[in-house]
Each structure stands twice: as C-alpha cells, then as structure tokens.
Amino acid sequence: MREIGNPELRKFHSAVKHTAKSIQIKHLTQLGACLSAAVDEGYAARNVVGAFRKSLRLRAAKGTPPFTDGEVAKLLQALTNGIRDKHETLWPIPRSTWRSSARRSRPALASVG
C-alpha cells in the first residue's frame, strides 16, 4: 500500500481507459475510498488517487432523460387510444391517476387525452 504511486495508478487506469468516463470516475472513486481506508488504518501515508484523478480531467457527461416530453405525450396518447403493450399488466394505472400526475409533474402533458 505504501508504494502505490502514479505508475501503479496509470496501470490501473489503462485497464479501464476503454470504458465510459463515468465508469472510469466510478472505479477511481472506489479505489480512492480503499486507499483512504488504508490511510486511516496506517497502511499508507497518503491517498494519491485524488491528485491522479484530477490530472486526468475526467468529466462525466450529463444524463439524458429516458423519454422526451413529446415522446411521453405520444406514449400516453397511445395508451388512451387503446393501444396496449403486449404485457397489459404493466399498465394497470387508471387514466385519472396518470392525468393528475401529469398535471403535477409536467404541465405540457395535462392536455393529453
């Protein structure tokens, strides 16, 4: 533990370099947590992951919503028109429930149906 430095961190990062930046950040965060525990227990003098991660300048992309407002409106319209998914048990929500939810959460959807 005391001998972990930039060469070892570069080797570790090369193993996850091909993955998405958010995954790289996750792995480095977990490694940093392990080394922080090692510092707390006296197995290492300091945690070198923070400075290494900062030098990589990794930034996770902002997430995108699973559906746009327009897509949600189309899906809800399809449900009101009687088009059902082949697994009808997934749609047991009464029309009045999702209508009131739409009014609360997304005013643009309140006019659907």
C-alpha positions in Angstrom: 0.0 0.0 0.0 2.8 2.4 0.9 4.3 2.0 -2.6 1.3 2.8 -4.7 2.0 5.8 -6.8 1.4 7.3 -10.3 2.9 4.3 -12.2 0.5 1.9 -10.5 -2.4 4.3 -10.9 -1.6 4.6 -14.7 -1.6 0.8 -15.0 -4.9 0.6 -13.2 -6.4 3.4 -15.4 -5.2 1.7 -18.5 -7.3 -1.3 -17.6 -10.5 0.8 -17.5 -9.5 3.5 -20.1 -11.7 2.0 -22.8 -14.9 2.4 -20.8 -17.1 5.5 -20.5 -15.8 8.4 -18.5 -18.4 7.9 -15.8 -17.3 4.3 -15.4 -13.6 5.4 -15.1 -14.7 8.0 -12.5 -16.6 5.3 -10.6 -13.6 2.9 -10.5 -11.2 5.7 -9.4 -13.6 6.8 -6.7 -13.8 3.3 -5.4 -10.0 2.9 -5.4 -9.7 6.2 -3.7 -12.1 5.0 -1.0 -10.0 1.9 -0.5 -6.8 3.9 -0.2 -8.5 6.3 2.3 -9.3 3.4 4.5 -5.7 2.3 4.2 -4.5 5.7 5.3 -6.9 5.6 8.2 -5.5 2.2 9.3 -1.9 3.3 8.9 -1.1 1.1 5.9 -0.4 4.1 3.7 0.9 7.6 4.3 -1.4 9.4 1.9 -4.1 8.8 -0.8 -2.7 9.6 -4.2 -5.8 8.9 -6.2 -7.3 12.4 -5.8 -4.4 14.1 -7.5 -4.1 11.5 -10.2 -7.9 11.7 -11.0 -7.7 15.4 -11.2 -4.8 15.2 -13.6 -6.9 13.1 -15.9 -9.6 15.8 -16.1 -12.4 13.3 -16.3 -15.9 14.8 -16.6 -19.0 12.6 -16.7 -21.5 13.5 -19.4 -24.8 14.9 -18.3 -27.5 12.3 -18.3 -30.3 12.3 -20.8 -33.9 11.6 -19.8 -35.2 8.2 -21.0 -38.1 10.0 -22.9 -38.5 13.5 -24.2 -41.7 15.4 -23.3 -43.0 14.7 -26.8 -42.4 11.0 -26.6 -44.1 10.8 -23.2 -47.1 12.6 -24.7 -47.3 10.2 -27.6 -47.0 7.2 -25.3 -49.8 8.4 -23.1 -51.9 9.2 -26.1 -51.4 5.7 -27.4 -52.5 4.3 -24.1 -55.7 6.3 -24.1 -56.5 5.2 -27.7 -56.4 1.6 -26.6 -53.0 0.6 -27.9 -51.6 -1.6 -25.2 -48.2 -3.2 -24.7 -48.3 -7.0 -25.0 -47.9 -7.1 -21.3 -51.1 -5.4 -20.2 -50.3 -6.0 -16.6 -47.7 -3.2 -16.9 -50.4 -0.6 -17.4 -52.9 -1.1 -14.6 -52.8 2.6 -13.7 -56.3 4.3 -14.2 -56.4 7.1 -16.6 -57.4 9.6 -13.9 -54.2 8.8 -12.0 -51.7 9.5 -14.7 -53.7 12.6 -15.8 -53.4 14.1 -12.3 -49.8 13.1 -12.1 -49.1 14.7 -15.5 -50.7 17.9 -14.2 -48.5 18.0 -11.2 -45.2 16.9 -12.8 -45.4 18.1 -16.4 -48.0 20.8 -17.3 -47.5 20.1 -21.0 -48.9 16.6 -20.5 -52.1 17.7 -18.8 -53.7 18.3 -22.2 -53.1 14.7 -23.4 -56.2 12.6 -23.7 
